[in-house]
Amino acid sequence: MLLTTIVALGLTYRLYKYLRGLHETRYLPGIRPLFDPAAPPGNFIPTCWFNYGFLWTWILRNTPQQFRPNHEILTSVPLLVGSPFYYLRSVETVRQFLANEVRNDIIRPASFTTVGIWGHSVASHNGEDWKRHRRAIVPSFNQAMFTRVTEETTAVYNELVASQGWSKDTGNIVHINPLINRFTFVILCRCGFGIPVSWTTNSDGSDDAIFEEALATASETFIARVVVPKWLYRFPIEALHKIDYAWNTVITLMAKFAERRRSDLADHSADDGRIKDVFTRLVLATDDAGKHALDISEVAPNMLTLLFAGHETTSSALLTTMAMLAIFQDKQELAYQEIIREFPHGAKLTTDVCKALRYVAACIIEANRLVPVTTNHGRETTTMDIAVTVTRPAPATIVIPKGSRIVIDQLSIHHDPISFPNPDVYDPSRFLDNLDTDLPMTVFGAGPRACLGRKFAMTEMPCFIALFLRDWKIDIAPDMLETAVREALKGVPAEKAESMYAAMSDGEKRQRLHERFLADATQRGTAFALGEVRLCVSARR
């Protein structure tokens, strides 16, 4: 009897919460999941018949469940677990909503940040604290920094090529993922941290080597660190202990590095030419006597935020760009022709060269649109209602009330066929006439809290592509192409499948691989990314 009463009360309470959620979201159309797809347990249970999951807008993007492109704003009102929220799903709705983000007291909720992992940083703070942290970081991203990025990109690229020993006479089959991942890590360490990490992995037992090893484990287990409750680490589970050790090591050593850098700088003036990295700038901000000073304990969380926000995301964007240019040879040829025109052999790579590579930049931005490295951004209205005008499914003004959660759905935004016709097609030309507008920057977020390192990334990535494609022609490894086509023909009788395979043009086969790459894209560590990519790399003559 008691159990029945408890169950009845629980169901009644959930019904009340559900009806209240519908009322709070003004009965707007949307999804009515069992679990909140943006919070546990709904965000780590895969998309399936009973759960939407946090990647549902990608997995179901070409199905009726996605409501695409008929609604610019959707709502999510969970039946069992979680709170209601709004999905913003078009470029224009996001522009309107974030137009006065700071003045309207729109904040980033803690559940969408890493505050629970390593503490507050510029990504998790709001209000005056956010301004204080931002003021300490932004000056680092200056011309001296970008010049250093071009120099280090050239140096690291040369180290990469020297380490691989690729033949210049025949094609080389290359698993490109680990090379790009290592490249972005080394660039970030050298330019962001001022740590001279070499191309080859350090294993000498130093703090730098221990940090590097622990960081690799932390990157691989980021999702686990977010979703696994802290009390579970107390159990004798070796895998969890390894994760816990790696994360504690990364956080402890980062704080140690901050103290060491502060000590190293004690006898140097602030204008001695050494301030070319974000880490040094943040450490120097701890000596500021004014209200904008940082505490030394705030340096490590900010650096970890920049590291995790800039490493795997940049790696993912570069990987997608390389994969698409390898699949679509005509796009690669256009990029190559621009590269040899602006950056011929013997020329020095500079920031001016980087700015001149407009088609290469469009290739990168289009790759980042096609496979967005960030799936969503969370916001919350606090003190006022926000009105947003929509045109779909009909012209209307939707008022998002104060106290509402908002998910800026990057996956839907960048596959919206109204803003980006034929959204699953890789077409760099769609950005060529818009490079000087804010449209390309939507891949880095929007509003005053957009990615602080976007210019860093858009210096590093075009430089790498220019160096690589100037020296090497890339194509998809033949076995990857064949496997993709064979998988697409599964279920077809063997004799007919062989006939269809033989009749397929090269372009059709490449389109099958393109479709498979998109189907395999998912959250990998801290970034949304493609799976394994193998290239055939041949020296240009």
VEXDREN-2710 file (C-alpha; in Angstrom, 1 decimal):
% VEXDREN-2710
k/r/px/py/pz
1/MET/0.0/0.0/0.0
2/LEU/2.8/2.4/1.0
3/LEU/4.7/1.6/-2.2
4/THR/1.6/2.1/-4.3
5/THR/1.1/5.5/-2.7
6/ILE/4.7/6.5/-3.2
7/VAL/4.5/5.6/-6.9
8/ALA/1.2/7.4/-7.3
9/LEU/2.6/10.5/-5.7
10/GLY/5.7/10.3/-7.9
11/LEU/3.7/10.0/-11.1
12/THR/1.4/12.8/-10.0
13/TYR/4.4/15.0/-9.3
14/ARG/6.0/14.2/-12.7
15/LEU/2.6/14.9/-14.5
16/TYR/2.5/18.3/-12.7
17/LYS/6.1/19.0/-13.7
18/TYR/5.4/18.0/-17.3
19/LEU/2.2/20.2/-17.6
20/ARG/4.1/23.1/-15.9
21/GLY/6.9/22.6/-18.4
22/LEU/4.5/22.8/-21.3
23/HIS/3.0/26.0/-19.9
24/GLU/6.5/27.6/-19.3
25/THR/7.5/26.9/-22.9
26/ARG/4.2/28.4/-24.2
27/TYR/3.1/25.1/-25.7
28/LEU/5.5/25.5/-28.6
29/PRO/6.1/22.5/-30.7
30/GLY/9.1/20.3/-29.9
31/ILE/10.2/16.9/-28.5
32/ARG/8.7/15.2/-25.4
33/PRO/11.4/12.8/-24.4
34/LEU/11.5/10.5/-21.4
35/PHE/14.8/12.1/-20.3
36/ASP/16.3/15.5/-20.8
37/PRO/18.7/15.1/-23.7
38/ALA/21.0/17.8/-22.4
39/ALA/21.5/16.4/-18.9
40/PRO/22.1/13.0/-17.2
41/PRO/21.0/10.3/-17.8
42/GLY/19.5/11.4/-21.2
43/ASN/22.7/12.9/-22.5
44/PHE/24.8/9.8/-22.2
45/ILE/22.3/7.1/-23.2
46/PRO/22.7/6.8/-27.0
47/THR/19.9/7.9/-29.3
48/CYS/17.5/5.0/-29.5
49/TRP/13.7/4.1/-29.6
50/PHE/13.2/5.3/-26.0
51/ASN/15.8/8.1/-25.7
52/TYR/16.6/11.1/-27.9
53/GLY/20.2/11.5/-26.6
54/PHE/22.2/14.7/-26.9
55/LEU/23.1/14.0/-30.6
56/TRP/19.5/13.4/-31.8
57/THR/19.5/16.5/-33.9
58/TRP/22.4/15.1/-35.9
59/ILE/21.4/11.4/-36.0
60/LEU/17.8/12.2/-37.0
61/ARG/18.7/15.3/-39.1
62/ASN/17.2/13.8/-42.3
63/THR/14.1/12.4/-40.7
64/PRO/10.6/13.9/-39.9
65/GLN/11.5/13.8/-36.1
66/GLN/14.0/16.6/-36.7
67/PHE/11.2/19.1/-37.6
68/ARG/13.7/20.5/-40.1
69/PRO/13.5/23.1/-41.6
70/ASN/10.0/24.0/-40.5
71/HIS/10.8/25.4/-37.0
72/GLU/13.5/27.9/-36.0
73/ILE/12.7/27.3/-32.3
74/LEU/11.8/24.0/-30.7
75/THR/11.1/23.1/-27.1
76/SER/12.1/20.0/-25.1
77/VAL/9.8/19.1/-22.2
78/PRO/10.9/15.8/-20.5
79/LEU/8.3/13.3/-19.3
80/LEU/10.3/11.7/-16.5
81/VAL/13.7/13.3/-15.8
82/GLY/14.9/16.8/-16.4
83/SER/13.8/20.4/-17.0
84/PRO/12.3/22.1/-20.1
85/PHE/14.3/24.2/-22.5
86/TYR/14.3/25.9/-25.9
87/TYR/16.3/24.9/-28.9
88/LEU/17.5/27.8/-31.1
89/ARG/18.0/26.3/-34.6
90/SER/18.8/29.1/-37.1
91/VAL/21.5/31.7/-37.6
92/GLU/19.0/34.5/-37.4
93/THR/17.4/33.4/-34.1
94/VAL/20.8/33.1/-32.5
95/ARG/21.9/36.5/-33.7
96/GLN/18.8/38.1/-32.2
97/PHE/19.0/36.2/-28.9
98/LEU/22.7/37.0/-28.3
99/ALA/22.7/40.5/-29.7
100/ASN/22.7/42.0/-26.2
101/GLU/23.9/39.0/-24.3
102/VAL/25.7/40.8/-21.5
103/ARG/23.3/43.7/-21.1
104/ASN/20.3/41.3/-21.0
105/ASP/22.0/39.2/-18.2
106/ILE/22.0/36.0/-20.3
107/ILE/24.4/33.6/-18.6
108/ARG/26.1/30.3/-19.3
109/PRO/24.7/27.7/-16.9
110/ALA/27.2/25.7/-14.9
111/SER/25.8/22.4/-16.3
112/PHE/27.2/23.5/-19.8
113/THR/30.7/24.2/-18.4
114/THR/33.6/22.4/-16.9
115/VAL/33.4/24.2/-13.5
116/GLY/32.7/20.8/-11.9
117/ILE/35.9/19.3/-13.3
118/TRP/38.6/22.0/-12.8
119/GLY/36.9/25.0/-11.4
120/HIS/35.8/28.4/-12.7
121/SER/37.3/29.9/-15.8
122/VAL/36.4/32.5/-18.5
123/ALA/34.1/29.8/-20.0
124/SER/32.1/29.3/-16.8
125/HIS/32.1/32.7/-15.1
126/ASN/29.3/35.2/-15.7
127/GLY/28.9/38.9/-15.0
128/GLU/31.9/40.9/-13.7
129/ASP/34.0/37.8/-13.1
130/TRP/33.6/36.8/-16.7
131/LYS/34.7/40.3/-17.8
132/ARG/37.7/40.1/-15.4
133/HIS/38.9/36.8/-16.8
134/ARG/38.2/37.9/-20.4
135/ARG/40.2/41.1/-19.9
136/ALA/43.2/39.0/-18.8
137/ILE/43.1/36.6/-21.8
138/VAL/42.1/38.7/-24.8
139/PRO/45.3/40.8/-25.1
140/SER/47.3/37.6/-25.6
141/PHE/45.6/37.1/-29.0
142/ASN/47.5/39.8/-30.8
143/GLN/49.7/40.2/-33.9
144/ALA/52.8/38.9/-32.1
145/MET/50.9/35.8/-31.2
146/PHE/49.7/35.2/-34.7
147/THR/53.1/35.7/-36.2
148/ARG/54.5/33.2/-33.7
149/VAL/51.7/30.7/-34.8
150/THR/52.9/31.0/-38.5
151/GLU/56.5/30.4/-37.5
152/GLU/55.7/27.5/-35.2
153/THR/53.3/25.9/-37.7
154/THR/56.2/25.9/-40.3
155/ALA/58.6/24.4/-37.8
156/VAL/56.2/21.7/-36.5
157/TYR/55.1/20.8/-40.1
158/ASN/58.8/20.3/-41.0
159/GLU/59.3/18.1/-37.9
160/LEU/56.2/16.1/-38.8
161/VAL/57.4/15.4/-42.4
162/ALA/60.9/14.6/-41.2
163/SER/59.6/12.1/-38.7
164/GLN/57.5/10.2/-41.2
165/GLY/60.0/9.4/-43.9
166/TRP/57.4/9.4/-46.6
167/SER/58.5/8.3/-50.0
168/LYS/58.6/10.9/-52.8
169/ASP/58.4/8.4/-55.5
170/THR/55.2/6.5/-54.6
171/GLY/52.0/7.1/-52.7
172/ASN/52.1/6.8/-48.9
173/ILE/49.1/5.4/-47.0
174/VAL/48.8/7.6/-43.9
175/HIS/46.5/7.3/-40.9
176/ILE/46.1/11.1/-40.6
177/ASN/44.2/11.4/-37.3
178/PRO/47.1/11.0/-34.9
179/LEU/49.3/13.2/-36.9
180/ILE/46.8/16.1/-36.9
181/ASN/46.0/15.5/-33.3
182/ARG/49.7/15.7/-32.4
183/PHE/50.3/18.8/-34.6
184/THR/47.5/20.8/-32.9
185/PHE/48.7/19.8/-29.5
186/VAL/52.3/20.9/-30.1
187/ILE/51.2/24.2/-31.6
188/LEU/49.0/24.9/-28.6
189/CYS/51.7/24.0/-26.2
190/ARG/54.3/26.2/-27.9
191/CYS/52.1/29.2/-28.7
192/GLY/49.5/29.0/-26.0
193/PHE/51.7/27.8/-23.1
194/GLY/55.2/28.8/-24.1
195/ILE/56.3/25.2/-23.5
196/PRO/58.8/24.0/-26.2
197/VAL/57.1/20.5/-26.8
198/SER/58.9/18.6/-29.5
199/TRP/57.2/16.6/-32.2
200/THR/58.3/13.3/-30.7
201/THR/56.6/12.3/-27.5
202/ASN/58.7/13.1/-24.4
203/SER/59.2/10.2/-22.0
204/ASP/62.1/11.4/-19.8
205/GLY/60.1/11.4/-16.6
206/SER/60.0/15.2/-16.4
207/ASP/56.9/17.1/-15.3
208/ASP/56.3/18.0/-19.0
209/ALA/56.4/14.4/-20.0
210/ILE/54.1/13.3/-17.1
211/PHE/51.7/16.1/-18.0
212/GLU/51.7/15.1/-21.7
213/GLU/50.9/11.5/-20.9
214/ALA/48.2/12.3/-18.3
215/LEU/46.7/14.8/-20.7
216/ALA/46.4/12.2/-23.4
217/THR/44.4/10.0/-21.0
218/ALA/42.3/13.0/-19.9
219/SER/41.4/13.9/-23.4
220/GLU/40.3/10.4/-24.2
221/THR/38.1/10.2/-21.1
222/PHE/36.6/13.6/-21.1
223/ILE/33.0/12.4/-21.4
224/ALA/33.5/9.8/-18.7
225/ARG/34.9/12.5/-16.4
226/VAL/31.8/14.6/-17.0
227/VAL/29.1/11.9/-16.5
228/VAL/30.7/9.5/-13.9
229/PRO/29.7/10.7/-10.3
230/LYS/32.6/11.4/-8.0
231/TRP/31.5/8.8/-5.4
232/LEU/32.0/6.0/-8.0
233/TYR/35.7/6.6/-8.1
234/ARG/35.9/5.3/-4.5
235/PHE/35.1/1.8/-5.7
236/PRO/38.0/-0.6/-6.7
237/ILE/37.6/-0.1/-10.4
238/GLU/41.0/0.1/-12.1
239/ALA/39.7/1.9/-15.2
240/LEU/38.1/4.7/-13.1
241/HIS/41.3/5.0/-10.9
242/LYS/43.3/5.5/-14.0
243/ILE/41.0/8.2/-15.2
244/ASP/41.0/9.9/-11.8
245/TYR/44.8/9.8/-11.5
246/ALA/45.2/11.3/-15.0
247/TRP/42.8/14.1/-14.3
248/ASN/44.3/14.9/-10.9
249/THR/47.7/14.9/-12.4
250/VAL/46.8/17.3/-15.2
251/ILE/45.1/19.7/-12.8
252/THR/48.0/19.5/-10.2
253/LEU/50.7/20.0/-12.7
254/MET/49.0/22.9/-14.4
255/ALA/48.8/24.7/-11.1
256/LYS/52.5/23.8/-10.6
257/PHE/53.4/25.2/-14.0
258/ALA/51.6/28.4/-13.1
259/GLU/53.6/28.9/-9.9
260/ARG/56.9/28.1/-11.8
261/ARG/56.1/30.6/-14.5
262/ARG/55.3/33.2/-11.9
263/SER/58.7/32.6/-10.3
264/ASP/60.5/32.7/-13.6
265/LEU/58.9/36.1/-14.4
266/ALA/59.7/37.6/-11.1
267/ASP/62.9/39.2/-12.2
268/HIS/61.7/40.3/-15.7
269/SER/59.8/43.3/-16.7
270/ALA/56.5/43.0/-18.5
271/ASP/57.8/44.5/-21.7
272/ASP/60.9/42.4/-22.3
273/GLY/59.4/40.6/-25.3
274/ARG/58.6/37.4/-23.5
275/ILE/54.8/37.8/-23.4
276/LYS/54.0/35.9/-26.5
277/ASP/51.8/33.2/-25.0
278/VAL/48.5/33.1/-23.1
279/PHE/49.9/31.3/-20.1
280/THR/52.5/34.1/-19.4
281/ARG/49.8/36.8/-19.9
282/LEU/47.6/35.1/-17.3
283/VAL/50.4/34.6/-14.8
284/LEU/51.3/38.3/-15.1
285/ALA/47.6/39.2/-14.5
286/THR/48.1/37.8/-11.0
287/ASP/50.5/40.6/-10.2
288/ASP/47.9/43.3/-11.1
289/ALA/47.0/45.3/-8.1
290/GLY/43.7/46.5/-9.5
291/LYS/40.2/45.0/-9.4
292/HIS/40.9/43.1/-12.6
293/ALA/43.7/41.0/-11.1
294/LEU/43.5/37.2/-11.2
295/ASP/44.4/34.9/-8.3
296/ILE/47.2/32.4/-9.1
297/SER/44.7/29.6/-8.5
298/GLU/42.6/31.0/-11.4
299/VAL/45.4/30.5/-14.0
300/ALA/45.2/26.7/-14.2
301/PRO/41.4/26.5/-14.8
302/ASN/41.7/29.0/-17.6
303/MET/44.6/27.3/-19.3
304/LEU/42.8/23.9/-19.1
305/THR/39.7/25.5/-20.6
306/LEU/41.7/26.9/-23.5
307/LEU/43.6/23.7/-23.9
308/PHE/40.6/21.4/-24.1
309/ALA/38.6/24.0/-26.1
310/GLY/41.4/24.5/-28.6
311/HIS/43.1/21.2/-29.0
312/GLU/40.6/18.5/-30.2
313/THR/38.3/21.0/-31.8
314/THR/41.0/22.4/-34.1
315/SER/42.1/18.8/-34.7
316/SER/38.6/17.8/-35.7
317/ALA/38.2/20.8/-38.1
318/LEU/41.5/20.1/-39.7
319/LEU/40.7/16.4/-40.1
320/THR/37.4/17.1/-41.8
321/THR/39.0/19.6/-44.1
322/MET/41.7/17.1/-45.1
323/ALA/39.2/14.4/-45.6
324/MET/36.9/16.5/-47.8
325/LEU/39.7/17.8/-49.9
326/ALA/40.9/14.2/-50.4
327/ILE/37.4/13.1/-51.4
328/PHE/36.7/16.0/-53.7
329/GLN/39.8/16.4/-55.9
330/ASP/38.4/19.5/-57.7
331/LYS/38.1/21.4/-54.5
332/GLN/41.7/20.4/-53.6
333/GLU/42.9/21.6/-56.9
334/LEU/41.3/25.0/-56.4
335/ALA/43.0/25.2/-53.0
336/TYR/46.3/24.1/-54.4
337/GLN/46.2/26.7/-57.2
338/GLU/45.6/29.5/-54.7
339/ILE/48.4/28.2/-52.5
340/ILE/51.1/28.1/-55.2
341/ARG/49.9/31.6/-56.3
342/GLU/50.1/33.2/-52.8
343/PHE/52.7/30.9/-51.3
344/PRO/55.1/29.5/-53.9
345/HIS/58.1/27.3/-53.0
346/GLY/60.8/29.4/-51.4
347/ALA/58.4/31.9/-50.0
348/LYS/58.1/32.5/-46.2
349/LEU/54.8/31.7/-44.5
350/THR/53.5/34.9/-42.9
351/THR/50.2/36.2/-41.5
352/ASP/49.8/38.2/-44.7
353/VAL/50.0/35.0/-46.7
354/CYS/47.5/33.4/-44.4
355/LYS/45.0/36.2/-44.9
356/ALA/45.4/35.9/-48.7
357/LEU/44.4/32.3/-48.7
358/ARG/40.7/33.0/-48.9
359/TYR/39.6/29.8/-50.7
360/VAL/41.6/27.7/-48.2
361/ALA/39.9/29.6/-45.4
362/ALA/36.5/28.9/-47.0
363/CYS/37.4/25.1/-47.3
364/ILE/38.1/25.1/-43.5
365/ILE/35.0/27.0/-42.5
366/GLU/32.8/24.8/-44.8
367/ALA/34.3/21.7/-43.2
368/ASN/33.6/23.1/-39.8
369/ARG/30.0/23.8/-40.9
370/LEU/29.6/20.3/-42.3
371/VAL/30.9/18.6/-39.2
372/PRO/30.6/21.2/-36.4
373/VAL/33.3/20.6/-33.7
374/THR/30.9/21.8/-31.0
375/THR/27.4/20.4/-30.9
376/ASN/25.7/23.0/-28.8
377/HIS/26.1/26.0/-26.4
378/GLY/24.0/26.5/-23.3
379/ARG/22.5/29.8/-22.1
380/GLU/20.0/30.9/-19.5
381/THR/17.9/34.0/-19.2
382/THR/17.9/35.5/-15.7
383/THR/16.3/38.9/-15.3
384/MET/14.2/39.6/-18.4
385/ASP/12.2/38.1/-21.1
386/ILE/13.8/37.9/-24.6
387/ALA/11.8/38.4/-27.7
388/VAL/12.9/36.6/-30.9
389/THR/11.3/37.0/-34.3
390/VAL/11.0/33.9/-36.4
391/THR/9.8/33.3/-40.0
392/ARG/9.3/29.5/-39.8
393/PRO/6.9/27.8/-39.7
394/ALA/5.1/31.2/-39.9
395/PRO/6.1/34.8/-39.0
396/ALA/5.8/35.3/-35.3
397/THR/7.5/36.8/-32.2
398/ILE/8.4/34.2/-29.6
399/VAL/9.0/35.5/-26.1
400/ILE/11.5/33.4/-24.1
401/PRO/10.7/34.1/-20.4
402/LYS/13.3/34.8/-17.8
403/GLY/14.6/31.8/-16.0
404/SER/14.6/29.7/-19.2
405/ARG/17.3/27.3/-20.4
406/ILE/18.3/27.7/-24.0
407/VAL/20.3/25.3/-26.1
408/ILE/22.0/26.8/-29.2
409/ASP/21.9/23.8/-31.5
410/GLN/25.0/24.1/-33.7
411/LEU/24.3/20.8/-35.5
412/SER/20.9/22.0/-36.7
413/ILE/22.0/25.6/-37.4
414/HIS/24.8/24.5/-39.7
415/HIS/22.6/22.0/-41.5
416/ASP/19.7/24.3/-41.9
417/PRO/18.8/24.2/-45.7
418/ILE/17.4/27.7/-45.6
419/SER/20.8/29.3/-44.5
420/PHE/22.9/26.6/-46.2
421/PRO/21.2/25.0/-49.2
422/ASN/22.0/21.3/-49.7
423/PRO/23.6/21.2/-46.3
424/ASP/25.2/17.8/-46.5
425/VAL/27.1/18.9/-49.6
426/TYR/30.7/20.1/-49.1
427/ASP/30.8/23.4/-51.0
428/PRO/33.5/25.9/-49.9
429/SER/32.2/28.5/-52.4
430/ARG/29.2/29.2/-50.2
431/PHE/31.5/31.1/-47.9
432/LEU/33.7/32.9/-50.4
433/ASP/31.5/36.0/-50.7
434/ASN/30.9/36.0/-46.9
435/LEU/34.4/35.7/-45.5
436/ASP/34.4/39.3/-44.3
437/THR/31.0/39.0/-42.6
438/ASP/30.0/37.4/-39.3
439/LEU/28.4/34.4/-41.0
440/PRO/31.6/32.2/-41.2
441/MET/32.3/32.9/-37.6
442/THR/29.1/31.2/-36.5
443/VAL/31.1/28.0/-36.5
444/PHE/33.0/29.4/-33.5
445/GLY/29.8/30.4/-31.7
446/ALA/28.2/33.8/-31.6
447/GLY/27.9/36.9/-29.4
448/PRO/30.5/38.2/-26.9
449/ARG/31.1/34.7/-25.6
450/ALA/32.2/33.3/-28.9
451/CYS/35.4/31.3/-29.1
452/LEU/38.3/33.6/-27.9
453/GLY/40.8/31.6/-30.0
454/ARG/39.0/31.8/-33.3
455/LYS/41.7/34.0/-34.9
456/PHE/44.4/31.7/-33.5
457/ALA/42.7/28.7/-35.1
458/MET/42.1/30.5/-38.4
459/THR/45.8/31.3/-38.5
460/GLU/47.0/27.8/-37.6
461/MET/44.7/25.8/-39.8
462/PRO/45.2/27.7/-43.2
463/CYS/48.9/27.7/-42.6
464/PHE/49.0/23.9/-42.1
465/ILE/46.8/23.3/-45.1
466/ALA/49.0/25.6/-47.2
467/LEU/52.2/23.8/-46.1
468/PHE/50.8/20.4/-46.6
469/LEU/49.1/20.8/-50.0
470/ARG/52.0/22.8/-51.4
471/ASP/54.2/19.7/-51.0
472/TRP/51.8/16.8/-51.1
473/LYS/48.7/15.7/-53.1
474/ILE/46.2/13.9/-51.0
475/ASP/43.7/11.3/-51.9
476/ILE/41.6/8.8/-50.0
477/ALA/43.2/5.4/-49.3
478/PRO/41.8/3.0/-51.9
479/ASP/40.7/0.5/-49.3
480/MET/38.6/3.1/-47.5
481/LEU/36.8/4.0/-50.7
482/GLU/36.1/0.3/-51.5
483/THR/34.9/-0.5/-48.0
484/ALA/32.5/2.4/-48.0
485/VAL/30.9/1.3/-51.3
486/ARG/30.8/-2.3/-50.2
487/GLU/29.0/-1.4/-47.0
488/ALA/26.5/0.7/-48.9
489/LEU/25.7/-2.3/-51.0
490/LYS/25.1/-4.7/-48.1
491/GLY/21.9/-6.6/-48.4
492/VAL/22.1/-6.6/-52.2
493/PRO/22.6/-10.1/-53.7
494/ALA/26.3/-10.7/-54.3
495/GLU/26.2/-10.9/-58.1
496/LYS/24.1/-7.8/-58.4
497/ALA/26.3/-6.0/-55.9
498/GLU/29.4/-6.7/-58.0
499/SER/27.6/-5.5/-61.1
500/MET/26.6/-2.3/-59.3
501/TYR/30.1/-1.8/-57.9
502/ALA/31.6/-2.2/-61.4
503/ALA/29.2/0.3/-62.9
504/MET/29.8/3.0/-60.3
505/SER/31.8/6.0/-61.4
506/ASP/34.6/7.3/-59.3
507/GLY/32.5/10.3/-58.3
508/GLU/29.7/8.0/-57.1
509/LYS/32.1/6.0/-55.0
510/ARG/33.5/9.1/-53.4
511/GLN/30.0/10.3/-52.7
512/ARG/29.3/7.0/-50.8
513/LEU/32.4/7.6/-48.7
514/HIS/31.4/11.2/-48.0
515/GLU/28.0/9.9/-46.7
516/ARG/29.8/7.3/-44.6
517/PHE/32.1/9.9/-43.0
518/LEU/29.0/12.0/-42.0
519/ALA/27.2/8.9/-40.7
520/ASP/30.3/8.0/-38.5
521/ALA/30.7/11.5/-37.1
522/THR/30.1/11.6/-33.4
523/GLN/31.4/13.1/-30.1
524/ARG/35.0/12.0/-29.7
525/GLY/36.5/13.3/-26.5
526/THR/35.9/17.1/-26.3
527/ALA/34.9/17.5/-30.0
528/PHE/32.4/16.3/-32.5
529/ALA/34.5/14.6/-35.1
530/LEU/34.9/12.2/-38.0
531/GLY/36.2/8.7/-37.3
532/GLU/39.4/7.1/-38.8
533/VAL/40.7/8.8/-42.0
534/ARG/43.4/7.2/-44.1
535/LEU/45.0/9.1/-46.9
536/CYS/47.2/8.4/-49.8
537/VAL/49.9/11.1/-49.7
538/SER/52.0/11.7/-52.8
539/ALA/54.8/14.2/-53.4
540/ARG/53.9/16.9/-55.8
541/ARG/56.4/17.2/-58.7
END
